[in-house]
Amino acid sequence: MNSHGKWKVVIGLEVHVQLNTKSKLFCGCSNESLGKPNSRCCPICIGLPGSLPLPNKSAIEKSALFGIAVNSKINKSVQFSRKNYFYPDLPKGFQTSQFSLPICEGGEIKYLHDNMEKTVQLTRAHLEEDAGKLIHSVQDSATHIDLNRCGTPLLEIVSEPDLRSASEAKAYLTQLKQQIQYLEISNCDMEKGQLRCDANVSIRKNDSDEFGTRAEIKNVNSFKFVEKAINLEINRQIDILENGGKIKQCTLQYDDKADSISVLRLKEDAHDYRYFPCPDLPPVFIDDKIIKKLNDNCPEKPIEKVKRFQKDYKLSLSDSERICQESNFANYFENLIIKIGDVKKSKNILLGDISKLLKDKNISINELPISIDDISKLLNFQNNGSLSVSNFKKAFILKAESNNPLSTILEKNNLLNDDTHSLADIVIEVADANPSELLRYQSGEEKLKGFFMGQIMRKTQGKANPAELVKLIEALKTHSN
């Protein structure tokens, strides 16, 4: 289960996901925290007296869609509550969140770890507003506050303590992010803070059923760092207990530059947030029609798509995972199969030429500058011997770089070799020009096949179709001068 000897690791994660609504959760401000500090906020999102919030319907529906995808119970009556605490970037002195009636209760995330399917149970997923951002300035030795982020909609996804290693936590987060992106409810750009993770870590002896004292690692913004931070905290707790110490409940921060964790604050008991229903926001009711519509539009789960591709298309697990990394990429693969009619060729060109082009241009599959029809035509030319492998690649790149018709590109660059008989003539011409090599080849020196192939490729400037060429060279065994 883990490699920590007599100690059993227990991990639960809290993930905050910024939903990609057009406006903030309770006002009409743009849901975009970039730009000039304090330029994207209003009396409502910074909580000035007398301002009245209005719930964002899109944020509620996106949250419910997530719950449907992960088999949560969707509460038809949702209550917003005030979560009271003081922090410099929380101007209202409270955060509008959900407590007793969240949008989603329960649910599960299935994920793959060491090629095995595992499940994490979810406690809940609730909707809340984000706080502002503190900017620590070295120039004037001061801390500034940017409130642009105040009021942006966050879906907080709380897991049960079902994870047993840092690598499991990373695998779970990877699947969770993929699921959210399949639903298109968030861009999950961690560099922009659109997905942040808090990790609760505790250890106990293998023969004990009682949970140990947990420590919380706050706001880790990359899956690699989550894994590193958890491992550091596991080792820290083991060292303390094995040296006779006692774990204190605390909040930690991870420093990725120093690859270290440090204690932010100690807390003996759970903080009293004094939740109470928000007096400015009545309960929100989600009717059956909305739930049915969301359920009908809920896409296939990424892990189910991976398994289906393995079964239906006989792909390996690694190829299936690569293709299903993004929903649009997986959809493109299935469209290729429909157009080309060959799974293997569709897989090879998608993971080969197409993936290389996407990486080189730093674009998504939706921005691919060559149509499926043109790809299909190129493959047909290759199949009938008119286009060599090297010329296929040339034509693919040239078409991706040009708006000219494919036929013009092929003709202008002299890439097609339509006459098989002319290739046969060239093969005979090369054989007759190298009689001693031909005789040795006919006597059984198979390595000379490569010699003839090289000579012919040079003569045809690489345009010869390799499959057809191999057949013609084989025929030389019965050729006589």
C-alpha positions in Angstrom: 0.0 0.0 0.0 2.8 2.4 0.8 6.5 2.3 1.6 6.5 3.8 5.0 7.1 0.7 7.1 4.9 0.3 10.1 3.1 3.5 9.3 -0.2 3.9 7.4 -0.7 7.1 5.6 -4.1 8.8 5.4 -4.8 11.7 3.0 -7.8 13.8 2.2 -7.9 16.6 -0.3 -9.8 19.8 -0.6 -9.7 21.2 -4.2 -10.8 24.7 -5.1 -11.8 25.1 -8.8 -12.6 28.5 -10.3 -15.7 28.1 -12.6 -15.5 29.7 -16.0 -18.6 31.8 -15.8 -18.7 35.1 -17.6 -19.5 37.1 -14.4 -18.7 36.6 -10.7 -20.8 34.7 -8.3 -23.0 37.4 -6.9 -22.5 40.4 -9.2 -22.1 41.4 -12.8 -18.3 42.0 -12.7 -16.2 40.1 -15.2 -15.0 36.8 -13.9 -11.4 37.7 -14.7 -8.9 38.6 -12.0 -6.2 39.9 -14.3 -5.8 43.5 -15.3 -5.1 46.6 -13.3 -5.5 45.9 -9.5 -8.9 46.7 -8.1 -10.3 47.5 -11.6 -12.7 44.5 -11.7 -14.7 44.9 -8.5 -17.9 46.6 -7.4 -19.8 47.4 -4.2 -21.3 43.9 -4.2 -18.2 41.8 -4.6 -16.3 43.8 -2.0 -19.2 43.9 0.3 -20.0 47.5 0.8 -22.9 48.2 3.1 -26.3 48.2 1.4 -25.1 46.2 -1.6 -27.3 43.1 -2.4 -25.9 39.9 -4.0 -27.7 37.9 -6.7 -26.8 34.3 -7.3 -25.2 33.4 -10.7 -27.4 30.8 -12.4 -24.6 29.5 -14.6 -22.3 28.8 -11.6 -25.1 26.8 -9.9 -25.7 24.8 -13.1 -22.0 24.1 -13.7 -21.6 22.9 -10.0 -24.6 20.6 -10.4 -23.2 19.3 -13.7 -20.1 18.3 -11.8 -22.2 16.5 -9.1 -24.1 14.6 -11.8 -20.8 13.5 -13.5 -19.4 12.1 -10.2 -22.7 10.5 -8.9 -23.4 13.0 -6.2 -26.7 13.7 -4.6 -27.9 17.1 -6.0 -29.8 19.0 -3.4 -32.8 20.7 -4.9 -32.8 23.3 -2.2 -29.5 25.1 -1.8 -28.7 27.5 1.0 -25.8 30.1 1.0 -24.3 30.8 4.4 -21.9 33.3 5.8 -18.5 31.9 6.9 -17.1 34.4 9.4 -13.4 35.0 9.7 -10.9 37.9 9.4 -8.3 38.1 6.8 -6.8 41.2 5.1 -8.0 40.3 1.6 -11.6 39.5 2.8 -13.1 43.0 2.9 -16.5 41.9 4.1 -15.2 40.1 7.2 -17.0 36.9 6.0 -17.1 34.6 3.0 -20.4 33.7 1.3 -20.2 29.9 1.1 -22.4 26.8 1.7 -22.7 24.8 4.9 -25.7 22.6 5.7 -27.2 22.6 2.2 -24.4 22.4 -0.4 -25.2 21.8 -4.1 -23.5 18.3 -4.1 -23.4 15.7 -1.4 -21.4 12.4 -1.7 -20.1 11.1 -5.0 -16.9 9.4 -6.2 -14.0 9.8 -8.4 -12.5 6.7 -10.1 -8.9 6.9 -11.1 -6.0 4.7 -12.3 -2.9 4.2 -10.1 -0.2 1.7 -11.0 -2.6 0.4 -13.7 -5.2 -0.4 -11.1 -8.6 1.3 -10.8 -9.2 2.9 -7.5 -12.0 5.0 -6.0 -12.1 8.1 -3.8 -15.4 8.9 -2.1 -16.3 12.6 -2.0 -17.8 14.2 1.0 -19.3 17.2 -0.8 -18.8 19.9 -3.4 -20.1 23.3 -2.5 -20.1 26.7 -4.1 -18.4 29.7 -2.6 -16.9 33.1 -3.5 -13.1 33.6 -3.6 -11.2 36.2 -1.6 -8.8 38.9 -2.9 -5.1 38.6 -3.3 -2.2 40.0 -1.2 0.8 41.3 -3.1 3.9 41.6 -1.0 6.1 44.4 -2.4 9.9 44.4 -1.8 10.3 47.9 -3.2 8.3 49.7 -0.5 8.3 46.9 2.2 4.5 46.9 2.1 1.7 44.5 1.4 -0.9 45.6 -1.2 -4.4 44.2 -1.7 -5.9 43.4 -5.1 -9.6 42.7 -4.8 -10.2 41.8 -8.5 -10.5 38.1 -7.4 -13.2 38.8 -4.8 -16.4 37.2 -5.6 -15.2 34.8 -8.3 -17.1 31.5 -8.2 -15.2 28.6 -6.6 -16.4 25.0 -6.5 -14.7 23.4 -3.4 -14.5 19.6 -3.8 -13.9 17.8 -0.5 -12.7 14.2 -0.5 -13.0 11.5 2.1 -9.6 10.5 3.7 -9.3 7.6 1.2 -5.9 8.2 -0.3 -2.9 6.2 1.1 0.1 7.7 -0.7 1.4 10.9 -2.3 1.4 9.3 -5.7 -2.2 8.2 -5.2 -3.1 11.8 -4.4 -1.4 13.0 -7.6 -3.2 10.4 -9.7 -6.6 11.4 -8.1 -5.9 15.1 -8.8 -5.0 14.3 -12.4 -8.2 12.4 -13.0 -10.3 15.1 -11.1 -8.8 17.9 -13.3 -9.4 15.8 -16.4 -13.1 15.2 -15.4 -13.6 19.0 -14.8 -12.1 19.8 -18.2 -14.3 17.2 -19.9 -17.3 19.0 -18.4 -15.9 22.4 -19.7 -16.8 24.1 -16.4 -13.3 25.4 -15.7 -10.0 25.9 -17.6 -8.1 24.6 -14.6 -5.1 26.8 -15.3 -3.1 26.3 -12.1 -0.7 29.1 -13.0 -3.6 31.5 -12.8 -4.9 30.0 -9.6 -7.9 28.4 -11.2 -7.2 25.1 -9.4 -5.7 25.0 -5.9 -5.3 22.2 -3.5 -5.2 21.8 0.3 -3.9 18.4 1.5 -4.8 17.0 4.9 -2.2 14.4 6.0 -2.0 12.1 9.0 -0.3 8.8 9.8 -1.1 5.9 12.1 0.4 2.6 12.9 -0.6 -0.2 10.6 -2.3 -2.1 13.4 -4.4 0.9 14.5 -7.9 1.9 13.3 -7.8 5.3 15.0 -6.9 8.3 12.8 -3.8 10.2 13.7 -3.6 14.0 14.2 -3.8 15.7 10.8 -1.8 18.6 9.4 -3.1 20.7 6.5 -0.9 21.9 3.7 -2.5 25.0 2.2 -2.8 26.2 -1.4 -0.4 24.1 -3.4 -0.6 25.0 -7.1 0.8 22.1 -9.0 0.3 18.3 -8.8 4.1 17.7 -8.7 4.4 20.0 -5.7 1.4 18.4 -4.0 3.1 15.0 -4.3 6.4 16.5 -3.0 4.7 18.4 -0.1 2.8 15.3 1.0 5.9 13.1 1.1 7.8 15.8 3.1 4.9 16.0 5.6 4.7 12.2 5.9 8.4 12.0 6.7 8.1 14.9 9.1 5.3 13.2 11.1 7.2 9.8 11.1 10.3 11.5 12.5 8.4 13.2 15.2 6.5 10.1 16.3 9.5 7.8 16.1 11.5 10.2 18.3 8.8 10.2 21.0 7.1 13.5 20.0 3.5 14.3 19.4 1.8 15.6 16.2 0.2 19.0 16.7 -2.7 20.0 14.5 -1.4 22.8 12.3 -1.5 24.6 9.0 1.6 24.2 6.7 2.9 25.9 3.6 5.1 24.4 0.9 8.0 26.3 -0.5 8.7 24.9 -4.0 12.0 26.8 -4.4 13.5 25.3 -1.2 11.4 22.1 -1.5 10.5 22.4 2.1 7.4 22.8 4.4 7.0 25.1 7.3 4.3 25.7 10.0 2.1 28.7 9.3 0.0 28.4 12.5 -1.0 25.9 15.1 -4.6 25.2 15.9 -5.7 22.9 18.7 -9.3 22.8 17.7 -11.3 23.3 14.6 -11.9 27.0 13.9 -15.3 28.3 14.7 -16.6 30.0 11.6 -20.0 30.8 13.1 -21.9 29.8 10.0 -25.4 31.1 9.6 -27.7 31.4 6.6 -27.0 34.6 4.6 -29.8 37.0 5.2 -29.4 38.6 1.8 -29.7 35.4 -0.2 -32.9 33.2 0.0 -32.6 29.5 -0.7 -32.1 28.5 -4.4 -34.3 25.8 -5.8 -33.0 23.5 -8.6 -35.9 21.9 -10.3 -36.1 18.5 -12.0 -36.1 20.0 -15.5 -32.7 21.6 -15.0 -31.3 18.3 -13.5 -32.6 16.3 -16.4 -31.1 18.8 -18.9 -27.8 18.7 -17.2 -27.9 14.9 -17.0 -28.7 14.6 -20.7 -25.8 16.8 -21.6 -23.3 15.2 -19.3 -20.4 13.8 -21.4 -18.7 10.4 -21.0 -16.3 10.2 -18.1 -12.6 10.2 -19.2 -11.8 7.0 -17.3 -14.8 5.3 -19.0 -13.6 6.6 -22.4 -10.2 5.2 -21.8 -11.7 1.7 -21.1 -14.0 2.0 -24.1 -11.1 2.8 -26.4 -9.2 -0.2 -25.1 -12.2 -2.4 -25.7 -13.6 -1.1 -29.0 -10.4 0.0 -30.7 -8.0 -2.5 -29.1 -5.6 0.2 -28.0 -3.0 -0.2 -25.3 -3.7 1.5 -21.9 -0.9 4.0 -22.5 -2.2 4.9 -26.1 -5.8 5.1 -24.8 -4.8 7.5 -21.9 -2.8 9.7 -24.3 -5.6 10.0 -26.7 -8.2 10.6 -24.0 -6.1 13.2 -22.2 -8.4 15.9 -23.7 -12.0 15.3 -24.8 -11.6 17.2 -28.1 -8.5 15.1 -28.9 -10.4 11.9 -28.2 -13.3 13.1 -30.3 -11.0 14.0 -33.2 -9.6 10.4 -33.0 -13.0 8.9 -33.5 -13.8 11.3 -36.4 -10.5 10.2 -38.0 -11.5 6.6 -37.7 -14.9 7.3 -39.3 -13.2 9.2 -42.2 -10.2 6.9 -42.7 -11.7 3.6 -41.7 -8.5 2.3 -40.1 -7.9 2.5 -36.4 -4.1 1.8 -36.5 -3.5 4.5 -39.1 -5.7 7.0 -37.3 -3.8 6.3 -34.1 -0.4 6.6 -35.7 -1.0 9.9 -37.5 -2.7 11.4 -34.4 0.1 10.5 -32.0 2.7 11.1 -34.7 2.5 13.9 -37.3 -0.5 15.7 -35.8 0.8 15.7 -32.2 4.1 16.9 -33.3 2.5 19.8 -35.3 0.3 20.7 -32.3 3.4 20.8 -30.0 5.5 22.8 -32.5 2.8 25.4 -33.0 1.6 25.3 -29.4 -2.0 25.0 -30.5 -5.0 22.7 -29.6 -6.5 20.1 -31.8 -9.4 22.5 -32.6 -6.8 24.8 -34.2 -5.2 22.2 -36.4 -4.6 24.0 -39.7 -5.2 20.9 -41.9 -8.6 19.3 -42.4 -9.6 15.7 -41.9 -10.5 15.5 -45.6 -7.0 16.5 -46.6 -5.4 14.1 -44.2 -7.6 11.3 -45.7 -6.6 12.3 -49.2 -2.9 12.1 -48.3 -3.4 8.7 -46.7 -5.2 7.4 -49.8 -2.3 8.6 -52.0 0.1 6.8 -49.7 -2.0 3.6 -49.7 -2.1 3.4 -53.5 1.7 4.0 -53.8 1.5 7.5 -55.2 3.0 9.1 -52.1 6.1 8.0 -50.2 6.3 8.2 -46.4 8.8 11.1 -46.6 6.7 13.0 -49.1 3.6 12.4 -47.0 5.3 14.2 -44.2 6.4 17.0 -46.5 2.9 17.4 -47.9 1.4 17.4 -44.4 3.6 20.2 -43.2 3.3 22.2 -46.4 -0.5 22.0 -46.2 -0.5 23.0 -42.6 1.6 26.1 -43.5 -0.4 27.1 -46.6 -4.0 28.0 -47.6 -3.4 26.6 -51.1 -5.5 23.5 -52.2 -3.8 20.2 -51.5 -3.7 19.4 -55.2 -1.8 22.5 -55.9 0.8 21.7 -53.1 1.3 18.2 -54.4 1.7 19.3 -58.0 3.9 22.4 -57.4 6.3 20.4 -55.2 6.3 17.3 -57.5 5.5 15.1 -54.5 3.3 12.4 -56.3 4.7 9.4 -58.1 1.7 8.2 -60.1 3.5 5.9 -62.5 4.4 2.6 -61.0 5.8 1.4 -64.3 8.4 4.2 -64.3 9.5 3.0 -60.8 9.9 -0.5 -62.1 12.0 0.8 -65.0 14.2 2.7 -62.6 14.7 -0.5 -60.5 15.8 -2.4 -63.6 18.1 0.5 -64.6 19.8 0.4 -61.2 20.1 -3.4 -61.2 21.7 -3.4 -64.7 24.1 -0.7 -63.6 25.3 -2.8 -60.7 25.7 -6.3 -62.1 28.1 -7.7 -59.4 25.8 -6.5 -56.6 22.8 -8.0 -58.4 24.5 -11.3 -58.7 25.4 -11.4 -55.0 21.9 -10.4 -54.1 20.5 -13.2 -56.3 22.9 -15.6 -54.5 21.4 -14.9 -51.2 23.0 -11.7 -49.8 19.8 -10.1 -48.4 21.7 -7.1 -47.0 22.1 -5.8 -50.5 18.4 -5.1 -50.6 19.2 -2.0 -48.6 21.9 -1.1 -51.1 19.4 -1.2 -54.0 16.8 0.7 -52.0 19.3 3.5 -51.3 20.3 3.7 -54.9 16.7 3.9 -56.1 15.6 6.4 -53.5 18.4 8.7 -54.5 17.4 8.4 -58.2 13.8 9.1 -57.4 14.6 11.9 -54.9 12.9 10.0 -52.2 9.5 9.8 -54.0 9.4 6.1 -54.4 6.8 4.3 -52.4 8.7 2.0 -50.0 6.1 -0.8 -50.0 6.0 -1.0 -53.8 9.8 -0.6 -54.0 10.4 -3.6 -51.7 8.2 -5.8 -54.0 10.1 -4.6 -57.1 13.5 -5.3 -55.4 12.3 -8.8 -54.4 11.5 -9.4 -58.1 15.1 -8.7 -59.0 16.0 -12.2 -57.7 14.7 -13.6 -61.0 15.9 -10.8 -63.2 18.6 -11.4 -65.8 20.7 -8.9 -67.7 
